[in-house]
Amino acid sequence: RRNGGFFLVNAIGGRMDAQVTNELNYNPDWNPIWEVTTGRFEGGWTAEIAIPFKSLRYRPGASQVWGFQVRRFVRWKNEYSYLTPIPAGVGLFGTFQASLAATVVGLEVPGGTRTLEIKPYAIADVVSDRTTIPEIVNEAGGDIGLDVKYGVTQNLVADLTVNTDFAQVEADEQQVNLTRFSLFFPEKREFFLENQGLFEFGGAGTDAFFGRNSTPILFYSRQIGLDEGREVPIEVGGRLTGRVGKFSVGAMSIRTGEAPISRQPSTNFTVLRIKRDILRRSSVGVLFTGRSVSKRGFGSNEAYGVDGAFAFYDNLRINTYWAQTQTRGLRGDDVSYRGQLDYGGDRYGLQIERLAVGESFNPEVGFLERENFERSFGMFRFSPRPESIEAIRKLTWQGQVDYITNRKGVVESRNAEALFSVEFENSDQLGGIYLRSYEFLEEPFRIASDVTLPVGSYDFQDIELSYTLGSQRLFSGRVSAQYGSFFGGDKTTIGFTRPRVELSRQLSLEPGFSFNRVALPQGRFTTQLVTTRTTYTMTPEMFVSALLQY
């Protein structure tokens, strides 16, 4: 009652799937094999779904007890219905709460079957380059590789990769970064995806729903096979993930080859993860990561830690961890720890956190947004549902303070935020945010190609207004405008995110737009980001018909 598979279908046969780990970690890049057929009748529509047992992971034994949940979303009246009662505070995430699902008994599942998937590839090319000395004329080349997935047990799967090719991996979404910290991009490569949430450590969620904060991620798979956006060849790798009784286990060993462009030597990566279920929805665990050659150019790098995730009742969670790293040349203050309390009720919300990252804490197989800091964070939310106002479903007032210093006590960042939002019965939302910020730059910050901010302290404030059109509309999405001071100047931002223009039942466009105009004493610049995605939903019957017509 902690993990599950998520399957979604709409009336025209469009579908998506995801893997949910520990009721929180949501992995939409999981792609199991399953079939669905939809049909219409005068009063509505039906869906029939067939999920092969080989696409699922479960404990051994012919007789099973599973959890089962169904959610129906009626867009035109913004109504969600569940098979079992879901607390209002859980909201849309009720589908992911395996502990709240109905109980299904009497299932008879196949026993003793072991899945084996083999994916070989071969690439051939011919290259001519008359600018080189000597000239290259019609030089033939090629490469081969192999991926293997094997079900060791019904709930334990092994992955093997040899000379890995990631040519078909989905591209990262473009982002505009006006901060001095690195952007976080989710993993897209299939080899790392199954049971990805098992390696989550200390409550540092990496999924799209919960976003990022300053919490270090001890294991970030994009550190393997990639270096500052450039590919590093993976020669061979093995991976074992799954459950053994009350234990979740993950082990990984990968060897990368030399990368002359980025000057990366051949490196061995090792990751070990063990978690033990305790109580009804809680767990404790340990994690170890290591690379044989440190990014610092000599010696190895290791990180290890212990963490706990404790869930009480429906809305109360506590996340905590302690971790340490070892890197040749770095001594002292190499520890990080975190304590977080999160109460997410429907009417009230509260979050308190204390986080520390030592000056020499260096998880090189992880992701560290910022170094050498201590963070204190507090948030309080009040969100009533006014029965006297028929058009409004929910009001929200929220205030939060984020206070970050370095380990010597010097304030680096300080943010105070006040938020107000209105959720209407038709699913539209109106929001406003007022933010006061402080940033201390201890070194020059190049914010644009020809604009560099000098060392110093900066106070600024801004306000943002937004309106979100409900997804049931032919034209939906979030429109926002933001204006305020910014590092001694001012910044104006206009954005259109999560857009959707429905042209027909099968065809829709998703044109995104973001614009920033920044005027600083050191110079002016603008950024524009335009994205367009076309979605066409084709049922199996339509696909067969198109093939026959072709």
C-alpha positions in Angstrom: 0.0 0.0 0.0 2.8 2.4 -0.9 3.6 2.0 -4.6 1.5 1.6 -7.7 1.0 2.1 -11.4 -1.1 5.0 -12.7 -3.1 4.6 -15.9 -5.2 7.4 -17.4 -7.5 7.4 -20.5 -9.9 9.9 -22.1 -13.0 9.4 -24.2 -11.2 9.3 -27.5 -8.6 6.8 -26.4 -5.8 9.2 -25.5 -3.7 7.7 -22.6 -0.8 8.2 -20.3 0.9 6.2 -17.6 3.2 6.7 -14.6 4.8 4.9 -11.8 4.2 6.1 -8.2 6.7 5.3 -5.4 5.9 5.9 -1.7 2.7 7.7 -2.6 4.7 10.9 -3.6 7.3 10.2 -6.2 5.6 10.5 -9.6 7.5 9.2 -12.7 5.5 10.0 -15.9 8.3 8.6 -18.1 7.6 5.0 -17.1 6.2 3.3 -20.2 4.7 -0.2 -19.6 2.8 -2.2 -22.3 -1.0 -2.0 -21.9 -4.1 -1.8 -24.2 -7.2 0.3 -24.0 -10.4 0.6 -26.1 -13.0 3.3 -25.7 -16.6 3.5 -26.9 -19.4 6.0 -26.9 -23.1 5.6 -26.2 -26.0 8.1 -25.8 -25.4 8.7 -22.1 -21.6 8.9 -22.1 -18.6 6.7 -22.9 -16.9 3.6 -21.7 -13.3 2.4 -21.5 -11.9 -1.2 -21.4 -8.3 -1.5 -20.2 -6.1 -4.7 -20.4 -2.8 -4.6 -18.4 -0.6 -7.6 -18.9 0.7 -9.0 -15.6 4.2 -8.9 -17.1 4.0 -5.1 -17.2 3.5 -5.0 -13.4 5.8 -5.8 -10.4 4.3 -7.6 -7.4 5.2 -10.0 -4.6 5.4 -13.7 -5.5 2.5 -16.1 -4.9 -0.6 -17.1 -6.9 -3.1 -15.5 -4.4 -2.8 -11.7 -4.2 -4.3 -8.8 -2.3 -4.0 -5.6 -4.2 -5.2 -2.0 -3.9 -7.4 -0.5 -6.6 -8.5 3.0 -7.1 -10.6 4.7 -9.9 -10.8 8.4 -10.5 -13.3 10.1 -12.9 -12.9 13.7 -14.0 -15.9 15.4 -15.5 -14.3 18.5 -17.0 -17.4 20.6 -17.8 -18.4 20.8 -14.1 -14.9 20.4 -12.6 -15.8 17.3 -10.6 -13.5 14.5 -9.4 -15.0 11.3 -8.2 -13.2 8.4 -6.5 -14.0 4.8 -5.9 -13.2 5.2 -2.2 -13.6 8.4 0.0 -10.6 10.7 -0.3 -9.9 13.5 2.2 -10.4 16.9 0.6 -6.8 17.9 1.7 -5.4 15.2 -0.5 -7.2 16.5 -3.5 -6.0 15.5 -7.0 -3.2 13.3 -5.5 -5.8 10.9 -4.1 -5.1 8.6 -7.0 -1.5 8.2 -5.9 -2.4 7.4 -2.2 -2.1 3.6 -2.3 -3.0 3.4 1.4 -6.5 4.9 0.6 -7.3 2.6 -2.3 -10.0 -0.1 -2.1 -8.9 -3.7 -1.5 -9.1 -6.3 -4.2 -9.0 -10.0 -3.1 -9.3 -13.2 -5.0 -6.8 -12.3 -7.8 -5.1 -15.3 -9.3 -1.9 -14.1 -11.0 0.7 -16.1 -13.1 3.3 -17.6 -10.9 6.9 -18.4 -11.8 7.0 -16.4 -15.1 10.1 -14.3 -15.8 10.0 -11.5 -18.3 12.9 -11.1 -20.7 13.2 -8.1 -23.0 16.1 -7.8 -25.5 16.7 -4.6 -27.4 19.7 -4.6 -29.8 20.6 -1.7 -32.1 22.9 -1.2 -35.0 24.0 2.1 -36.6 25.8 2.6 -39.9 27.2 5.8 -41.4 29.4 7.1 -44.2 31.4 10.3 -43.6 33.2 12.6 -46.0 35.2 15.7 -44.8 37.5 17.4 -47.3 38.6 20.1 -44.8 40.7 17.6 -42.8 44.3 16.6 -43.6 44.3 14.0 -45.0 40.8 14.2 -46.5 38.1 11.8 -45.4 36.2 10.4 -48.3 33.3 8.0 -47.9 34.7 6.5 -44.7 32.3 3.8 -43.4 31.5 3.5 -39.8 29.0 2.0 -37.4 28.2 0.9 -33.9 26.2 -1.8 -32.1 24.8 -2.2 -28.6 22.3 -4.0 -26.5 19.8 -3.4 -23.7 18.4 -6.3 -21.7 15.6 -6.3 -19.0 15.1 -9.5 -17.0 12.5 -10.2 -14.3 14.6 -12.0 -11.6 11.4 -12.4 -9.5 7.9 -11.0 -9.9 9.0 -7.9 -8.0 12.7 -7.7 -8.7 14.0 -6.6 -12.1 17.5 -6.5 -13.6 18.7 -4.2 -16.4 21.8 -4.6 -18.4 23.2 -2.2 -21.0 26.2 -2.6 -23.3 27.5 0.4 -25.4 24.3 2.3 -24.7 22.6 4.5 -27.4 20.4 7.3 -26.2 19.6 8.6 -29.7 15.8 8.2 -29.2 15.6 9.9 -25.8 13.0 12.7 -25.5 14.5 16.2 -25.6 14.6 18.4 -22.5 12.2 21.3 -22.2 13.8 24.7 -22.7 13.9 27.0 -19.7 14.9 30.6 -19.1 17.3 30.9 -16.1 17.7 34.4 -14.5 19.1 32.9 -11.2 22.7 32.2 -10.3 21.9 28.5 -9.7 21.9 25.5 -12.0 18.7 24.3 -13.6 17.4 20.8 -12.8 16.3 18.6 -15.6 14.5 15.2 -15.0 15.8 11.9 -16.3 14.5 10.8 -19.7 16.6 7.8 -20.5 14.8 4.4 -20.3 17.6 2.5 -18.6 17.2 4.6 -15.5 13.5 5.0 -15.3 11.9 1.9 -13.8 11.7 2.2 -10.0 13.4 5.5 -10.2 11.7 6.7 -7.1 13.4 4.1 -5.0 16.6 6.1 -5.1 14.9 9.3 -3.8 16.6 10.3 -0.5 15.6 12.4 2.4 12.3 13.7 0.9 14.1 15.6 -1.9 11.3 15.0 -4.5 12.3 15.3 -8.1 9.0 14.9 -9.9 7.2 17.5 -11.9 4.3 18.0 -9.4 6.3 19.0 -6.3 9.1 21.0 -8.0 12.6 21.7 -6.7 14.0 23.4 -3.7 17.5 23.7 -2.2 17.6 20.2 -0.8 20.6 18.2 -2.1 19.8 15.1 -4.2 22.4 12.4 -3.3 21.8 10.4 -6.5 21.0 12.2 -9.8 21.3 9.7 -12.7 22.1 12.5 -15.2 25.5 12.7 -13.7 26.2 9.3 -15.5 26.7 9.5 -19.3 26.4 13.3 -19.4 28.9 16.1 -18.8 27.6 19.7 -19.1 25.1 18.6 -21.8 27.7 16.6 -23.7 27.4 12.8 -24.1 29.9 10.5 -22.3 29.8 7.0 -23.7 28.5 4.3 -21.4 30.5 1.1 -22.1 28.6 -1.3 -19.8 26.1 -1.1 -16.9 23.9 -3.2 -14.7 21.0 -2.3 -12.5 18.9 -4.3 -10.0 15.8 -2.8 -8.4 12.6 -4.0 -6.7 11.3 -5.3 -3.4 12.2 -8.2 -1.2 9.7 -8.5 1.6 9.6 -5.3 3.6 12.8 -4.1 1.9 13.1 -2.0 -1.2 16.5 -2.5 -2.8 18.5 -0.8 -5.6 22.0 -1.5 -6.9 23.7 0.0 -9.9 27.2 -0.3 -11.4 28.1 1.5 -14.6 31.3 2.2 -16.4 31.7 5.1 -18.8 34.4 5.5 -21.4 36.8 8.3 -22.1 35.3 11.6 -23.4 38.1 13.6 -25.0 36.0 16.7 -25.6 35.1 17.1 -21.9 38.4 15.6 -20.8 36.6 12.9 -18.8 38.5 9.7 -18.1 36.9 6.3 -17.9 34.9 6.2 -14.7 33.1 3.6 -12.6 29.8 4.6 -10.9 28.3 2.7 -8.0 25.0 3.2 -6.3 23.5 1.2 -3.4 20.1 1.8 -1.8 18.2 -0.1 0.9 14.9 1.0 2.5 12.9 -0.8 5.2 9.2 -0.3 5.6 8.1 0.5 9.1 4.7 1.4 10.6 1.9 1.8 8.1 3.3 4.3 5.7 6.8 5.1 6.9 10.3 4.0 6.0 14.0 4.3 7.0 16.9 3.7 4.6 20.5 4.1 3.7 22.2 5.2 0.4 25.7 5.0 -1.0 27.0 6.6 -4.2 30.5 6.6 -5.5 32.6 7.4 -8.6 36.1 6.1 -9.1 37.4 9.4 -10.5 36.4 12.6 -8.9 35.4 15.6 -10.9 38.2 17.4 -9.2 40.6 15.4 -11.3 42.2 13.1 -8.7 41.1 10.4 -6.2 37.5 9.1 -5.9 34.3 10.6 -4.5 31.8 8.9 -2.2 28.6 9.9 -0.5 26.6 8.0 2.1 23.7 8.8 4.3 20.7 7.6 6.3 17.2 9.0 5.9 13.7 8.6 7.3 10.2 9.4 5.9 7.4 9.2 8.4 3.7 9.6 7.5 1.0 9.9 10.1 -2.7 10.1 9.5 -3.6 11.5 6.1 -1.8 14.8 6.0 1.2 14.8 8.3 4.7 13.9 7.1 8.2 14.2 8.5 11.3 13.9 6.3 14.8 13.8 7.7 18.3 12.7 6.7 22.0 12.9 7.6 24.6 12.5 4.9 28.4 12.8 4.5 30.8 12.9 1.5 34.4 12.0 1.1 36.5 13.7 -1.6 40.3 13.8 -1.8 41.5 17.3 -1.1 38.3 18.3 0.9 38.4 18.1 4.6 36.1 19.1 7.4 32.5 20.4 7.3 31.5 17.7 4.8 28.1 16.9 6.3 24.5 17.7 5.4 21.3 17.2 7.3 17.7 18.0 7.1 14.5 18.0 9.2 11.1 18.9 7.7 7.6 18.8 9.1 4.7 19.1 6.6 1.0 19.3 7.5 -1.1 19.5 4.3 -4.7 19.6 5.5 -7.5 21.0 3.3 -8.3 24.0 5.5 -4.9 24.6 7.1 -1.3 23.9 5.9 2.0 24.2 7.8 5.6 23.5 6.8 8.7 24.0 8.9 12.2 23.0 7.7 15.8 23.2 8.8 18.5 22.3 6.2 22.3 22.5 6.4 24.9 21.8 3.7 28.6 21.9 4.7 31.3 23.8 2.9 33.0 20.6 1.8 29.8 18.5 1.2 30.4 17.3 -2.4 28.0 14.6 -3.8 29.4 14.2 -7.3 26.8 11.6 -8.3 24.1 13.9 -7.1 22.7 17.4 -7.7 23.6 20.3 -5.5 21.8 23.6 -6.3 23.9 25.6 -3.9 26.8 25.0 -1.6 27.8 25.9 2.0 24.5 27.1 3.4 21.9 26.8 6.2 18.3 27.2 5.4 15.3 27.9 7.7 11.9 27.8 6.1 8.4 28.4 7.4 5.0 28.4 5.7 1.4 28.7 6.9 -1.7 28.4 4.7 -5.4 29.1 5.3 -7.7 27.8 2.6 -11.4 27.8 3.4 -14.3 26.7 1.2 -17.0 29.4 1.4 -20.4 27.9 1.1 -22.0 31.3 1.0 -20.4 32.2 -2.4 -21.8 29.9 -5.0 -19.2 30.8 -7.7 -16.1 30.1 -5.5 -14.9 26.7 -4.5 -11.9 27.6 -2.5 -10.0 30.7 -1.2 -6.3 30.5 -0.2 -4.1 32.8 1.9 -0.5 31.7 2.3 2.6 33.3 3.8 6.1 31.9 3.8 9.6 33.0 4.8 12.8 31.5 3.4 16.0 32.5 5.2 19.4 31.2 3.9 22.9 32.0 5.3 26.3 30.6 4.7 27.9 28.4 7.4 29.5 31.5 8.9 26.1 33.2 9.4 26.3 35.7 6.6 22.8 36.1 5.0 22.9 35.0 1.3 19.2 34.9 0.4 16.0 36.0 2.2 12.5 35.8 0.7 9.2 36.7 2.2 6.1 35.8 0.1 2.4 36.4 0.5 0.0 34.6 -1.8 -3.7 34.9 -2.4 -5.7 32.7 -4.9 -9.3 32.0 -5.8 -10.5 28.7 -7.2 -13.8 29.1 -9.0 -16.4 26.3 -9.4 -15.7 26.3 -13.2 -12.0 25.4 -12.5 -10.7 28.8 -13.4 -8.2 30.2 -10.9 -7.2 33.8 -10.1 -3.9 34.4 -8.2 -1.7 37.1 -6.8 1.8 36.9 -5.3 3.8 39.6 -3.5 7.5 38.9 -2.9 10.2 40.7 -1.1 13.7 39.4 -1.7 17.3 39.9 -0.6 20.4 38.5 -2.4 24.0 38.8 -1.5 26.5 38.2 -4.4 29.9 37.3 -3.0 31.3 37.2 -6.6 30.3 38.8 -9.9 27.3 37.2 -11.5 27.0 37.2 -15.3 23.3 37.3 -15.8 23.4 37.9 -19.6 26.1 37.7 -22.3 27.0 41.4 -21.9 25.6 42.1 -18.4 27.5 41.3 -15.2 26.3 42.1 -11.8 29.0 43.3 -9.3 29.6 42.0 -5.8 27.1 43.4 -3.3 23.8 43.3 -1.5 20.5 43.6 -3.4 17.0 44.2 -2.1 14.1 43.9 -4.4 10.3 43.3 -4.5 7.8 42.4 -7.1 4.1 41.4 -7.6 2.7 38.8 -9.9 -0.9 38.4 -11.1 -2.2 35.3 -12.9 -5.3 33.8 -14.3 -5.7 30.2 -15.2 -8.4 29.1 -17.7 -9.9 25.7 -16.9 -8.9 22.7 -18.9 -12.5 22.1 -20.1 -12.3 25.2 -22.3 -11.4 25.2 -26.0 -8.7 27.7 -25.1 -7.0 27.0 -21.7 -3.8 27.8 -19.9 -2.2 30.1 -17.4 -1.6 33.8 -18.2 0.7 35.8 -15.9 2.3 39.2 -15.6 5.0 40.1 -13.1 6.7 43.5 -12.4 9.1 44.7 -9.8 12.7 45.7 -8.9 15.5 43.3 -9.7 19.2 43.5 -8.7 19.2 47.3 -8.6 17.0 47.7 -11.7 13.6 46.4 -12.7 12.1 43.4 -14.4 8.9 42.8 -16.3 7.7 39.3 -17.1 4.8 38.1 -19.2 4.1 34.4 -19.6 1.6 31.9 -21.0 2.2 28.5 -19.6 0.4 25.1 -19.7 -1.5 26.3 -22.8 -3.9 24.3 -24.9 -6.0 25.2 -27.9 -8.4 22.5 -28.9 -9.0 22.4 -32.7 -10.9 19.1 -32.7 -11.5 16.1 -30.4 -8.2 14.6 -31.7 -6.1 17.7 -32.5 -4.8 20.4 -30.2 -2.0 23.0 -30.1 0.0 23.9 -27.1 1.7 27.3 -27.8 3.8 28.4 -24.8 5.3 31.9 -24.4 7.6 33.6 -21.9 9.1 37.2 -22.1 11.4 39.0 -19.7 12.5 42.6 -20.0 15.3 43.5 -17.6 16.7 46.9 -17.1 19.8 47.1 -14.8 22.3 49.8 -14.2 24.9 47.6 -15.9 22.7 47.2 -19.0 19.4 46.1 -20.5 18.4 42.8 -22.1 15.4 40.7 -23.0 14.6 37.0 -23.2 12.0 35.3 -25.2 11.0 31.7 -25.2 8.3 30.4 -27.6 7.4 26.7 -27.6 4.8 25.0 -29.7 3.6 21.4 -29.4 1.0 19.6 -31.5 -1.0 16.8 -30.0 -3.0 14.4 -32.1 -4.7 11.5 -30.4 -5.2 8.4 -32.7 -7.1 5.3 -31.5 -5.9 1.9 -32.7 -8.9 1.7 -35.1 -8.0 5.1 -36.6 -4.4 4.0 -37.0 -5.3 0.8 -38.8 -7.7 2.8 -41.0 -4.9 5.3 -41.9 -2.6 2.5 -42.8 -5.2 0.8 -45.1 -5.9 4.1 -46.8 -2.2 4.8 -47.3 
